[in-house]
Structures are given as structure tokens and as C-alpha cells.
């Protein structure tokens, strides 16, 4: 799905696209993607760039740990306003065009993460 459609799907399931706040949470989500898909599938998470240019998590939590890849975020082409992880299967976070179709990871407080 696109980033927006993935976030809407998560919201419909009473969740949000997943956020992470430290290395342990980042690798938990990465392992979850691997278990669900059998590979390090490029997947949307809940990071997005606001009107002010600052990165935020859709769940409102602090955007303090990112695990950006080298040279990221680079806003290539001027339209990379959403966050994915596992770009080309690599172990880092990337800024990406939000209209791209990716797998995604939702998080729900009560029931844990969902993968789509």
C-alpha cells in the first residue's frame, strides 16, 4: 500500500503505523518483518515529515531514534516525506516518496504489532 493507505488501514484496526524509540525496538520490528515475509522486506513505518520539515511519528511519540542510513534522509527529488525500513533489504531507515507501494507494520497498544 501507499504510506497513507497503510496508515489508514492501521487506524481502521485501532492502531498506527509502527514507531520505534531505541535500537531494541527497531530490531524487534525488523525481526517481525523477517518472520512475516521471509526476507527483509521494505516496509513503511509511522515516520513522516511535517509542514515544518521536522520528522514525527504518527502516534505522537518522540522522534529521537531513527537508524537512518548513511546520507539519509536525503529527500531525493524533493518529495520523500515518509519513512520506510529495509530499503533493498538493508539494515537502515530511509526517507521515501509516500505514494510508493510497500509492505507496512502497524502497532496496537493492546494486541502488539500487525504486519500487512
Backbone as numpy.savetxt, mean C-alpha at the origin, in Angstrom:
# Nx Ny Nz CAx CAy CAz Cx Cy Cz
-7.18 -4.14 -8.95 -8.01 -2.96 -8.95 -7.13 -1.71 -8.95
-7.72 -0.58 -9.30 -7.03 0.69 -9.12 -6.92 0.95 -7.62
-6.09 1.90 -7.23 -5.94 2.21 -5.82 -7.28 2.66 -5.23
-7.98 3.53 -5.93 -9.27 4.04 -5.43 -10.30 2.94 -5.30
-10.38 2.04 -6.28 -11.32 0.91 -6.21 -10.94 -0.03 -5.07
-9.64 -0.24 -4.88 -9.19 -1.11 -3.79 -9.56 -0.50 -2.44
-9.36 0.80 -2.27 -9.73 1.46 -1.02 -11.24 1.38 -0.80
-12.03 1.58 -1.86 -13.49 1.47 -1.75 -13.90 0.05 -1.35
-13.25 -0.96 -1.93 -13.54 -2.34 -1.57 -13.23 -2.57 -0.09
-12.08 -2.10 0.36 -11.72 -2.26 1.77 -12.75 -1.57 2.66
-13.16 -0.35 2.29 -14.16 0.37 3.06 -15.47 -0.39 3.13
-15.87 -1.01 2.01 -17.10 -1.82 1.98 -17.00 -3.01 2.93
-15.79 -3.45 3.21 -15.56 -4.58 4.13 -15.26 -4.08 5.55
-15.59 -2.81 5.81 -15.36 -2.17 7.11 -13.86 -2.09 7.45
-13.03 -1.86 6.43 -11.59 -1.74 6.63 -11.02 -0.59 5.83
-9.72 -0.60 5.71 -8.94 0.38 4.95 -7.83 -0.37 4.23
-7.26 0.22 3.19 -6.02 -0.33 2.68 -5.01 -0.34 3.83
-4.18 -1.36 3.87 -3.28 -1.57 5.00 -2.23 -0.46 5.13
-1.87 -0.20 6.36 -0.76 0.70 6.68 0.24 -0.08 7.51
1.46 0.42 7.56 2.48 -0.19 8.42 3.29 0.92 9.07
3.79 0.63 10.26 4.41 1.69 11.06 5.79 1.34 11.57
6.24 0.14 11.23 7.59 -0.27 11.59 7.98 -1.45 10.70
9.22 -1.86 10.82 9.74 -2.94 9.97 8.97 -4.24 10.16
8.59 -4.55 11.39 7.86 -5.80 11.65 6.52 -5.82 10.93
5.78 -4.71 10.96 4.49 -4.65 10.27 4.68 -4.72 8.75
5.69 -4.03 8.23 5.98 -4.07 6.80 6.23 -5.52 6.36
7.08 -6.23 7.07 7.40 -7.61 6.68 6.24 -8.56 6.94
5.40 -8.26 7.91 4.19 -9.06 8.11 3.31 -8.99 6.86
3.09 -7.78 6.35 2.27 -7.60 5.14 2.95 -8.26 3.95
4.24 -8.13 3.84 4.97 -8.75 2.72 4.82 -10.27 2.75
4.94 -10.87 3.94 4.76 -12.32 4.07 3.32 -12.73 3.77
2.37 -11.91 4.18 0.96 -12.17 3.90 0.70 -12.22 2.40
1.27 -11.26 1.66 1.13 -11.24 0.20 1.74 -12.50 -0.40
2.91 -12.89 0.08 3.58 -14.09 -0.42 2.72 -15.34 -0.18
2.16 -15.47 1.02 1.32 -16.63 1.33 0.06 -16.65 0.47
-0.54 -15.48 0.25 -1.80 -15.41 -0.49 -1.62 -15.62 -1.99
-0.50 -15.14 -2.53 -0.33 -15.16 -3.99 0.77 -16.10 -4.48
1.61 -16.58 -3.57 2.71 -17.45 -3.96 3.93 -16.73 -4.48
3.88 -15.41 -4.49 5.00 -14.61 -4.95 4.93 -13.23 -4.30
5.95 -12.42 -4.48 5.93 -11.05 -3.96 5.20 -10.14 -4.94
3.90 -10.32 -5.00 3.03 -9.60 -5.93 2.98 -8.11 -5.59
3.12 -7.28 -6.62 2.98 -5.84 -6.43 1.57 -5.55 -5.92
1.46 -4.84 -4.80 0.18 -4.67 -4.13 0.03 -3.26 -3.58
-1.20 -2.74 -3.70 -1.51 -1.45 -3.10 -1.57 -1.57 -1.59
-1.07 -0.53 -0.91 -1.29 -0.32 0.51 -1.88 1.09 0.64
-2.21 1.50 1.85 -3.02 2.70 2.05 -2.33 4.04 2.02
-1.13 4.13 1.50 -0.45 5.42 1.42 -0.91 6.21 0.21
-1.13 7.51 0.42 -1.51 8.41 -0.66 -0.95 9.80 -0.39
-0.76 10.55 -1.46 -0.23 11.91 -1.33 -1.39 12.88 -1.31
-1.44 13.71 -0.28 -2.50 14.70 -0.15 -2.27 15.91 -1.03
-3.24 16.81 -1.02 -3.17 18.05 -1.80 -1.92 18.87 -1.46
-1.48 18.77 -0.20 -0.31 19.53 0.25 1.01 18.85 -0.11
0.92 17.66 -0.73 2.13 16.95 -1.13 2.68 16.02 -0.07
2.07 16.01 1.11 2.51 15.13 2.19 1.87 13.75 2.03
2.63 12.70 2.35 2.12 11.34 2.30 1.33 11.05 3.58
0.22 10.34 3.42 -0.63 9.98 4.55 -1.10 8.54 4.39
-1.53 7.93 5.49 -2.21 6.64 5.46 -3.71 6.90 5.48
-4.48 6.14 4.73 -5.92 6.35 4.68 -6.60 6.10 6.01
-5.97 5.32 6.89 -6.57 5.06 8.20 -6.28 6.19 9.19
-5.57 7.24 8.75 -5.28 8.39 9.59 -4.09 8.22 10.51
-3.43 7.07 10.48 -2.29 6.84 11.36 -1.05 7.58 10.84
-0.05 7.68 11.69 1.18 8.41 11.41 1.98 7.76 10.28
2.35 8.54 9.29 3.13 8.06 8.14 4.61 8.27 8.45
5.15 7.48 9.36 6.52 7.69 9.81 7.50 6.63 9.31
7.04 5.42 9.05 7.90 4.36 8.52 7.41 4.03 7.13
8.34 4.02 6.14 7.88 3.83 4.76 8.57 2.70 4.02
9.85 2.49 4.24 10.63 1.49 3.50 10.68 1.80 2.00
10.76 3.12 1.67 10.87 3.53 0.27 12.08 2.87 -0.38
11.97 2.55 -1.66 13.11 2.09 -2.43 14.06 3.24 -2.68
15.28 2.92 -3.10 16.26 3.95 -3.40 15.72 4.89 -4.47
15.77 6.18 -4.23 15.28 7.18 -5.18 13.78 7.38 -5.15
13.09 6.69 -4.26 11.64 6.82 -4.14 11.30 7.67 -2.90
10.19 8.34 -2.88 9.26 8.50 -3.98 9.83 9.48 -5.01
9.62 9.17 -6.28 10.19 10.01 -7.33 9.14 10.72 -8.18
7.87 10.41 -7.99 6.77 11.04 -8.73 7.04 11.06 -10.24
7.52 9.93 -10.76 7.83 9.83 -12.19 6.61 10.21 -13.03
6.78 11.11 -13.94 5.69 11.56 -14.80 4.77 12.56 -14.14
4.99 12.84 -12.86 4.20 13.84 -12.16 2.85 13.39 -11.66
2.58 12.07 -11.69 1.25 11.60 -11.30 1.29 10.40 -10.36
2.37 10.17 -9.65 2.47 9.01 -8.77 2.06 9.41 -7.35
0.79 9.26 -7.06 0.21 9.73 -5.80 -0.25 8.62 -4.87
0.03 7.37 -5.20 -0.40 6.24 -4.38 0.80 5.33 -4.10
0.67 4.52 -3.05 1.79 3.69 -2.58 1.51 2.22 -2.85
2.49 1.56 -3.48 2.45 0.10 -3.59 3.73 -0.48 -3.00
3.72 -1.77 -2.80 4.92 -2.46 -2.32 5.17 -3.65 -3.23
6.39 -4.16 -3.18 6.80 -5.31 -4.01 6.85 -4.96 -5.49
7.20 -3.73 -5.83 7.34 -3.36 -7.24 8.35 -4.30 -7.89
7.95 -4.96 -8.97 8.78 -5.99 -9.64 9.27 -7.05 -8.66
8.50 -7.31 -7.61 8.86 -8.32 -6.63 9.92 -7.87 -5.64
10.35 -6.63 -5.76 11.44 -6.12 -4.92 10.96 -5.79 -3.52
11.89 -5.77 -2.58 11.63 -5.55 -1.17 11.69 -4.06 -0.85
10.71 -3.31 -1.36 10.61 -1.89 -1.01 9.25 -1.34 -1.41
9.04 -0.10 -1.00 7.80 0.63 -1.26 8.07 1.65 -2.36
7.04 1.88 -3.20 7.17 2.70 -4.39 5.96 3.63 -4.50
6.17 4.83 -5.04 5.02 5.66 -5.41 4.61 5.29 -6.83
3.31 5.26 -7.09 2.79 4.73 -8.36 1.57 5.53 -8.80
1.28 5.46 -10.09 0.07 6.05 -10.66 -1.14 5.29 -10.10
-2.08 6.01 -9.53 -3.20 5.39 -8.80 -4.15 4.60 -9.71
-4.15 4.87 -11.01 -5.07 4.18 -11.93 -4.55 2.82 -12.36
-3.33 2.48 -11.97 -2.79 1.17 -12.32 -3.57 0.06 -11.60
-3.68 -1.09 -12.22 -4.38 -2.24 -11.63 -3.39 -3.09 -10.86
-3.60 -3.23 -9.56 -2.73 -4.02 -8.70 -3.55 -4.88 -7.76
-2.91 -5.88 -7.19 -3.46 -6.56 -6.04 -3.45 -5.55 -4.89
-4.03 -5.90 -3.75 -4.07 -4.96 -2.63 -4.24 -5.71 -1.32
-3.95 -5.00 -0.24 -4.09 -5.56 1.11 -4.95 -4.62 1.93
-6.06 -5.15 2.46 -6.91 -4.41 3.37 -6.57 -4.78 4.81
-6.91 -3.92 5.73 -6.75 -4.21 7.15 -8.05 -3.86 7.86
-8.44 -4.74 8.77 -9.60 -4.53 9.62 -9.15 -4.69 11.06
-9.56 -3.82 11.92 -9.16 -3.92 13.33 -9.58 -5.24 13.96
-10.81 -5.64 13.77 -11.34 -6.80 14.50 -10.88 -8.14 13.93
-10.74 -8.22 12.61 -10.52 -9.51 12.00 -9.18 -9.67 11.29
-8.30 -8.69 11.38 -7.00 -8.81 10.75 -7.04 -8.44 9.27
-5.92 -8.61 8.57 -5.79 -8.18 7.18 -6.59 -9.07 6.21
-6.99 -8.45 5.12 -7.63 -9.14 4.01 -6.77 -8.90 2.78
-6.68 -9.87 1.90 -5.91 -9.71 0.67 -6.86 -9.86 -0.50
-6.75 -8.95 -1.49 -7.62 -9.03 -2.66 -6.84 -9.13 -3.91
